[in-house]
Structures are given as C-alpha cells and as structure tokens.
Amino acid sequence: MSLYFEWRKSCGCRVPCNCKTSTKSTEAMYYSAQTKEAREIPPEHHEKLLTLEVKTKFPKERIKLDSILSILLETGTVQEYSYYIEFTLWRNDILITTQHFASLRQLGQIDQVKTIIGTMNISWTDYIASPGSYIYTVKAKRSDLLEENLTNVKIKNGTLNALVMPSHN
C-alpha cells in the first residue's frame, strides 16, 4: 500500500504560480448573492431584490447568470383576482432581459383569501467585450393596471449566481 499526496496552493495550482497577477486563466470564477429576507413589492415601483458585483479579467469573457425567486401572493375575499409582476435583470443601468409572472381574471372561492406561491427563474449568458467590474441587479415591479384584488405581494427568498467563463480565443 502506498500513499500519494499532492501539494496544491490555495489557488489550486500544483506548481508555484502568480495566479493573482497572471495574464491568462482557464478557471471559471463563481459569484453569488442570496437573501432569505421577505420583501414586500409595492405597486408601480422597480424594487431591487438582489445585487451582485462580478469582475472580469479578460476580453470576450462570458458570464452565465441564473436567478430564482420565491413569490407569495395573497388576495382579498372577493372571487376574481389578477396579478402581473415583471422581473428584470440589469447590468449596471442596462436592461438585459425581462420575465413575467402573471395570471389574469382568475376565479377562486367566494369569501375566501387565496394564497398563490410560485417561483421565477431568470437565466442569461452575458458576453462582455472588455474586462472590468459589472453590477448585476434583479428587480421586480407590480402593475397596478393589470392587478385586481391583491392584498399582499412578497418575495420570500432568492438567489443570483454568476459564473465567469474565460474566452478561449
């Protein structure tokens, strides 16, 4: 029986290196932001839910972004209800993509509060031309025009993850 030990630096390299200052890296970098704090979403206002700073080191890097949010809605006691929530993903001040969580003119039991629980997923690959620091933000906005009989709209928890993949050019 023989034992084999492999020495690695904290950066993962097997040999002495200068990873912190190196001009080339083949490893992906992972970033994450999470919340378990319940947040009320007011009508007609872009509410910031998650913010994540991502740094790129080289030109033409790809950033794979994934987000999931847990949504809780409660209605009043009238039978008909509608909801429409717009979720947006931003890079700095530039809108990247929009997803909608909506259901219009639904019927429920009369004289009963209805509770709706759902999830919203946002997935996007962002291509970054130049290295630098980028702020990604997930926001939510309710629409007063399309809503009917909602008493409570909350985001229960959520996450925003980013994986920076180096270019192979």
PASEBA-1860 file (N, C-alpha, C; in nm, 3 decimals):
! residues 169
1> MSLYFEWR> 0.083/-0.117/0.000/0.000/0.000/0.000/0.089/0.124/0.000 ~ 0.054/0.218/-0.087/0.131/0.342/-0.091/0.036/0.460/-0.079 ~ 0.084/0.564/-0.020/0.007/0.685/-0.006/0.057/0.788/-0.106 ~ -0.034/0.863/-0.159/0.001/0.966/-0.256/-0.057/1.098/-0.207 ~ 0.027/1.195/-0.191/-0.015/1.328/-0.152/0.021/1.425/-0.263 ~ -0.069/1.513/-0.292/-0.042/1.613/-0.393/-0.049/1.750/-0.328 ~ 0.056/1.826/-0.342/0.060/1.960/-0.286/-0.005/2.057/-0.383 ~ -0.096/2.139/-0.331/-0.160/2.243/-0.413/-0.162/2.373/-0.334
9> KSCGCRVP> -0.147/2.480/-0.407/-0.160/2.611/-0.345/-0.308/2.641/-0.324 ~ -0.338/2.744/-0.249/-0.478/2.780/-0.223/-0.553/2.816/-0.351 ~ -0.481/2.856/-0.455/-0.546/2.889/-0.582/-0.576/2.764/-0.664 ~ -0.523/2.648/-0.621/-0.548/2.522/-0.691/-0.432/2.475/-0.777 ~ -0.331/2.558/-0.793/-0.218/2.520/-0.878/-0.129/2.417/-0.809 ~ -0.067/2.331/-0.889/0.023/2.228/-0.837/0.168/2.277/-0.829 ~ 0.196/2.385/-0.898/0.333/2.437/-0.901/0.330/2.583/-0.858 ~ 0.443/2.639/-0.818/0.444/2.781/-0.783/0.392/2.865/-0.900
17> CNCKTSTK> 0.310/2.963/-0.870/0.247/3.041/-0.976/0.229/3.185/-0.932 ~ 0.173/3.263/-1.022/0.135/3.400/-0.991/-0.009/3.423/-1.038 ~ -0.099/3.337/-0.993/-0.239/3.341/-1.036/-0.305/3.475/-1.015 ~ -0.272/3.542/-0.909/-0.336/3.671/-0.880/-0.298/3.778/-0.983 ~ -0.179/3.765/-1.045/-0.134/3.866/-1.140/-0.115/3.809/-1.280 ~ -0.141/3.683/-1.298/-0.121/3.617/-1.427/-0.209/3.680/-1.535 ~ -0.161/3.678/-1.659/-0.239/3.735/-1.768/-0.334/3.634/-1.830 ~ -0.321/3.508/-1.800/-0.410/3.406/-1.855/-0.463/3.317/-1.744
25> STEAMYYS> -0.591/3.287/-1.750/-0.654/3.198/-1.654/-0.753/3.112/-1.730 ~ -0.758/2.985/-1.697/-0.852/2.895/-1.763/-0.962/2.850/-1.667 ~ -0.957/2.898/-1.545/-1.056/2.860/-1.444/-1.175/2.955/-1.446 ~ -1.294/2.900/-1.430/-1.414/2.982/-1.418/-1.419/3.043/-1.278 ~ -1.478/3.160/-1.267/-1.496/3.227/-1.137/-1.645/3.227/-1.103 ~ -1.678/3.201/-0.977/-1.817/3.191/-0.932/-1.848/3.305/-0.834 ~ -1.965/3.369/-0.855/-2.013/3.476/-0.767/-2.158/3.444/-0.729 ~ -2.199/3.485/-0.609/-2.335/3.453/-0.565/-2.386/3.558/-0.466
33> AQTKEARE> -2.517/3.585/-0.475/-2.586/3.670/-0.378/-2.717/3.600/-0.343 ~ -2.748/3.593/-0.214/-2.869/3.525/-0.168/-2.940/3.610/-0.064 ~ -3.071/3.588/-0.052/-3.147/3.652/0.054/-3.255/3.557/0.102 ~ -3.280/3.560/0.232/-3.392/3.487/0.292/-3.490/3.587/0.352 ~ -3.461/3.714/0.332/-3.544/3.822/0.385/-3.668/3.840/0.297 ~ -3.786/3.833/0.357/-3.909/3.856/0.282/-3.918/4.004/0.248 ~ -3.947/4.033/0.122/-3.955/4.172/0.077/-4.091/4.199/0.015 ~ -4.157/4.301/0.062/-4.284/4.346/0.005/-4.254/4.415/-0.129
41> IPPEHHEK> -4.335/4.387/-0.230/-4.318/4.452/-0.359/-4.431/4.554/-0.375 ~ -4.398/4.684/-0.368/-4.502/4.786/-0.383/-4.544/4.799/-0.530 ~ -4.667/4.845/-0.555/-4.712/4.863/-0.694/-4.635/4.974/-0.765 ~ -4.617/4.955/-0.895/-4.560/5.056/-0.986/-4.426/5.113/-0.940 ~ -4.341/5.029/-0.887/-4.208/5.071/-0.843/-4.110/4.957/-0.869 ~ -3.996/4.986/-0.934/-3.894/4.883/-0.954/-3.821/4.860/-0.822 ~ -3.849/4.749/-0.758/-3.789/4.713/-0.629/-3.665/4.628/-0.652 ~ -3.548/4.675/-0.602/-3.425/4.595/-0.612/-3.434/4.476/-0.518
49> LLTLEVKT> -3.415/4.357/-0.572/-3.423/4.236/-0.490/-3.285/4.177/-0.462 ~ -3.201/4.170/-0.563/-3.067/4.111/-0.549/-2.967/4.193/-0.630 ~ -2.849/4.212/-0.574/-2.741/4.282/-0.643/-2.614/4.200/-0.630 ~ -2.539/4.189/-0.740/-2.417/4.109/-0.741/-2.311/4.178/-0.825 ~ -2.192/4.199/-0.766/-2.080/4.254/-0.840/-1.998/4.139/-0.898 ~ -1.970/4.148/-1.028/-1.894/4.045/-1.099/-1.776/4.112/-1.167 ~ -1.658/4.052/-1.152/-1.538/4.108/-1.213/-1.487/4.015/-1.323 ~ -1.453/4.076/-1.436/-1.393/4.001/-1.546/-1.249/4.050/-1.563
57> KFPKERIK> -1.163/3.960/-1.607/-1.021/3.994/-1.620/-0.976/4.008/-1.764 ~ -1.048/3.944/-1.857/-1.002/3.937/-1.996/-1.113/3.976/-2.092 ~ -1.077/4.018/-2.213/-1.179/4.049/-2.314/-1.257/3.925/-2.354 ~ -1.379/3.944/-2.396/-1.466/3.841/-2.452/-1.502/3.730/-2.354 ~ -1.506/3.759/-2.225/-1.549/3.658/-2.129/-1.701/3.648/-2.130 ~ -1.750/3.529/-2.099/-1.894/3.505/-2.089/-1.932/3.495/-1.942 ~ -2.047/3.552/-1.908/-2.097/3.543/-1.771/-2.232/3.473/-1.776 ~ -2.239/3.355/-1.718/-2.364/3.278/-1.710/-2.435/3.319/-1.583
65> LDSILSIL> -2.553/3.377/-1.597/-2.631/3.428/-1.484/-2.755/3.343/-1.464 ~ -2.782/3.307/-1.341/-2.901/3.231/-1.305/-2.959/3.289/-1.177 ~ -3.090/3.305/-1.176/-3.158/3.357/-1.059/-3.288/3.280/-1.039 ~ -3.323/3.259/-0.913/-3.452/3.201/-0.879/-3.508/3.278/-0.760 ~ -3.637/3.307/-0.767/-3.705/3.384/-0.661/-3.832/3.312/-0.622 ~ -3.861/3.311/-0.492/-3.984/3.252/-0.439/-4.085/3.363/-0.415 ~ -4.206/3.346/-0.468/-4.308/3.451/-0.466/-4.428/3.406/-0.384 ~ -4.481/3.496/-0.302/-4.602/3.470/-0.223/-4.703/3.581/-0.250
73> LETGTVQE> -4.822/3.544/-0.295/-4.930/3.639/-0.321/-5.051/3.602/-0.237 ~ -5.121/3.702/-0.187/-5.247/3.679/-0.117/-5.351/3.774/-0.173 ~ -5.473/3.721/-0.185/-5.583/3.801/-0.240/-5.680/3.837/-0.130 ~ -5.775/3.922/-0.166/-5.886/3.952/-0.076/-5.989/3.841/-0.084 ~ -6.106/3.867/-0.029/-6.209/3.762/-0.020/-6.306/3.760/-0.137 ~ -6.294/3.856/-0.231/-6.382/3.850/-0.349/-6.337/3.738/-0.441 ~ -6.423/3.695/-0.531/-6.397/3.577/-0.611/-6.288/3.597/-0.717 ~ -6.291/3.708/-0.789/-6.200/3.727/-0.901/-6.072/3.799/-0.857
81> YSYYIEFT> -5.959/3.756/-0.913/-5.831/3.822/-0.884/-5.740/3.813/-1.006 ~ -5.644/3.906/-1.014/-5.543/3.909/-1.120/-5.412/3.958/-1.061 ~ -5.302/3.910/-1.118/-5.171/3.962/-1.079/-5.078/3.964/-1.198 ~ -4.987/4.060/-1.194/-4.889/4.077/-1.301/-4.764/4.138/-1.239 ~ -4.656/4.061/-1.237/-4.529/4.109/-1.182/-4.422/4.093/-1.289 ~ -4.349/4.199/-1.312/-4.241/4.200/-1.411/-4.108/4.188/-1.337 ~ -4.028/4.088/-1.373/-3.895/4.070/-1.316/-3.793/4.108/-1.423 ~ -3.694/4.188/-1.384/-3.595/4.234/-1.481/-3.454/4.206/-1.430
89> LWRNDILI> -3.363/4.181/-1.524/-3.221/4.162/-1.495/-3.145/4.274/-1.563 ~ -3.060/4.343/-1.485/-2.986/4.460/-1.532/-2.836/4.438/-1.517 ~ -2.760/4.491/-1.614/-2.614/4.504/-1.600/-2.587/4.653/-1.591 ~ -2.538/4.696/-1.477/-2.522/4.838/-1.447/-2.658/4.905/-1.469 ~ -2.672/4.996/-1.562/-2.802/5.060/-1.588/-2.865/5.013/-1.718 ~ -2.821/4.900/-1.770/-2.870/4.848/-1.897/-2.960/4.727/-1.872 ~ -3.083/4.735/-1.921/-3.176/4.624/-1.909/-3.131/4.510/-1.999 ~ -3.118/4.389/-1.941/-3.074/4.272/-2.019/-3.193/4.188/-2.063
97> TTQHFASL> -3.281/4.153/-1.969/-3.395/4.069/-2.004/-3.509/4.092/-1.904 ~ -3.629/4.052/-1.947/-3.750/4.067/-1.866/-3.827/3.936/-1.866 ~ -3.879/3.898/-1.750/-3.966/3.781/-1.735/-4.092/3.826/-1.663 ~ -4.204/3.760/-1.692/-4.333/3.799/-1.633/-4.393/3.684/-1.553 ~ -4.448/3.717/-1.438/-4.522/3.624/-1.353/-4.663/3.681/-1.347 ~ -4.756/3.618/-1.419/-4.888/3.679/-1.433/-4.998/3.574/-1.444 ~ -5.113/3.614/-1.400/-5.236/3.537/-1.418/-5.351/3.637/-1.408 ~ -5.430/3.646/-1.513/-5.534/3.748/-1.519/-5.672/3.686/-1.513
105> RQLGQIDQ> -5.762/3.755/-1.444/-5.904/3.719/-1.434/-5.926/3.576/-1.385 ~ -5.863/3.544/-1.275/-5.879/3.412/-1.213/-5.998/3.412/-1.119 ~ -6.060/3.294/-1.104/-6.173/3.281/-1.012/-6.134/3.189/-0.898 ~ -6.172/3.229/-0.778/-6.149/3.147/-0.659/-6.278/3.138/-0.580 ~ -6.269/3.077/-0.465/-6.388/3.065/-0.381/-6.428/3.202/-0.327 ~ -6.558/3.224/-0.322/-6.611/3.349/-0.266/-6.589/3.348/-0.115 ~ -6.558/3.465/-0.060/-6.538/3.485/0.083/-6.419/3.408/0.140 ~ -6.321/3.376/0.055/-6.200/3.307/0.099/-6.077/3.384/0.049
113> VKTIIGTM> -5.978/3.398/0.136/-5.850/3.454/0.095/-5.776/3.347/0.017 ~ -5.724/3.383/-0.099/-5.649/3.290/-0.182/-5.499/3.317/-0.166 ~ -5.420/3.211/-0.153/-5.275/3.222/-0.143/-5.213/3.155/-0.264 ~ -5.125/3.228/-0.334/-5.057/3.176/-0.452/-4.908/3.177/-0.422 ~ -4.844/3.062/-0.443/-4.700/3.050/-0.422/-4.639/3.007/-0.554 ~ -4.533/3.074/-0.595/-4.470/3.041/-0.722/-4.322/3.072/-0.720 ~ -4.256/3.039/-0.830/-4.113/3.070/-0.845/-4.090/3.137/-0.979 ~ -3.990/3.221/-0.984/-3.949/3.287/-1.108/-3.803/3.254/-1.131
121> NISWTDYI> -3.773/3.204/-1.249/-3.636/3.173/-1.290/-3.594/3.270/-1.399 ~ -3.474/3.322/-1.386/-3.415/3.405/-1.491/-3.278/3.345/-1.521 ~ -3.253/3.318/-1.648/-3.124/3.263/-1.690/-3.077/3.339/-1.813 ~ -2.949/3.375/-1.814/-2.896/3.457/-1.924/-2.745/3.438/-1.934 ~ -2.693/3.439/-2.056/-2.548/3.442/-2.077/-2.513/3.578/-2.134 ~ -2.431/3.651/-2.060/-2.390/3.786/-2.099/-2.250/3.779/-2.157 ~ -2.230/3.839/-2.273/-2.099/3.843/-2.337/-2.037/3.979/-2.311 ~ -1.924/3.979/-2.243/-1.858/4.103/-2.203/-1.737/4.129/-2.293
129> ASPGSYIY> -1.738/4.244/-2.361/-1.630/4.275/-2.455/-1.501/4.315/-2.386 ~ -1.511/4.390/-2.277/-1.389/4.438/-2.212/-1.388/4.402/-2.064 ~ -1.270/4.379/-2.008/-1.260/4.344/-1.866/-1.303/4.461/-1.778 ~ -1.349/4.425/-1.659/-1.389/4.528/-1.564/-1.482/4.473/-1.459 ~ -1.545/4.563/-1.385/-1.638/4.529/-1.279/-1.779/4.564/-1.325 ~ -1.872/4.470/-1.309/-2.010/4.489/-1.354/-2.104/4.458/-1.239 ~ -2.209/4.538/-1.225/-2.309/4.517/-1.122/-2.435/4.461/-1.188 ~ -2.476/4.341/-1.146/-2.599/4.279/-1.195/-2.705/4.293/-1.087
137> TVKAKRSD> -2.826/4.328/-1.129/-2.936/4.351/-1.036/-3.063/4.285/-1.087 ~ -3.135/4.219/-0.996/-3.267/4.166/-1.027/-3.368/4.258/-0.957 ~ -3.466/4.305/-1.036/-3.569/4.394/-0.984/-3.707/4.336/-1.013 ~ -3.807/4.378/-0.935/-3.946/4.337/-0.957/-4.034/4.460/-0.958 ~ -4.139/4.455/-1.041/-4.235/4.565/-1.049/-4.375/4.508/-1.070 ~ -4.467/4.550/-0.984/-4.608/4.512/-0.998/-4.678/4.613/-1.090 ~ -4.779/4.565/-1.161/-4.856/4.653/-1.248/-4.993/4.678/-1.187 ~ -5.019/4.803/-1.148/-5.150/4.841/-1.095/-5.261/4.827/-1.199
145> LLEENLTN> -5.227/4.850/-1.325/-5.327/4.844/-1.431/-5.384/4.704/-1.451 ~ -5.301/4.601/-1.429/-5.344/4.464/-1.454/-5.377/4.386/-1.327 ~ -5.354/4.446/-1.211/-5.380/4.379/-1.084/-5.522/4.399/-1.038 ~ -5.573/4.297/-0.969/-5.707/4.308/-0.913/-5.715/4.225/-0.787 ~ -5.757/4.288/-0.677/-5.786/4.220/-0.552/-5.664/4.152/-0.488 ~ -5.548/4.213/-0.494/-5.430/4.161/-0.425/-5.410/4.237/-0.296 ~ -5.382/4.166/-0.188/-5.359/4.231/-0.059/-5.213/4.221/-0.015 ~ -5.139/4.125/-0.070/-5.002/4.104/-0.025/-4.921/4.044/-0.140
153> VKIKNGTL> -4.806/4.104/-0.170/-4.713/4.050/-0.271/-4.574/4.055/-0.209 ~ -4.515/3.938/-0.190/-4.382/3.931/-0.128/-4.291/3.837/-0.206 ~ -4.164/3.870/-0.201/-4.060/3.778/-0.246/-4.004/3.719/-0.117 ~ -4.016/3.587/-0.103/-3.978/3.521/0.023/-3.826/3.499/0.033 ~ -3.766/3.457/-0.076/-3.621/3.438/-0.078/-3.576/3.430/-0.223 ~ -3.444/3.438/-0.244/-3.395/3.434/-0.381/-3.244/3.426/-0.386 ~ -3.196/3.396/-0.506/-3.052/3.390/-0.529/-3.020/3.440/-0.669 ~ -2.903/3.498/-0.684/-2.849/3.539/-0.813/-2.707/3.485/-0.818
161> NALVMPSH> -2.679/3.398/-0.915/-2.548/3.336/-0.930/-2.487/3.376/-1.064 ~ -2.355/3.391/-1.065/-2.284/3.423/-1.188/-2.160/3.335/-1.199 ~ -2.138/3.283/-1.317/-2.020/3.202/-1.346/-1.948/3.269/-1.463 ~ -1.827/3.320/-1.438/-1.749/3.387/-1.541/-1.660/3.283/-1.606 ~ -1.678/3.268/-1.739/-1.602/3.169/-1.814/-1.506/3.240/-1.908 ~ -1.378/3.208/-1.896/-1.278/3.278/-1.979/-1.296/3.243/-2.127 ~ -1.259/3.337/-2.209/-1.262/3.317/-2.354/-1.149/3.225/-2.395 ~ -1.171/3.147/-2.499/-1.067/3.056/-2.547/-1.010/3.104/-2.678
169> N> -1.014/3.236/-2.702/-0.960/3.291/-2.826/-0.814/3.319/-2.814
END
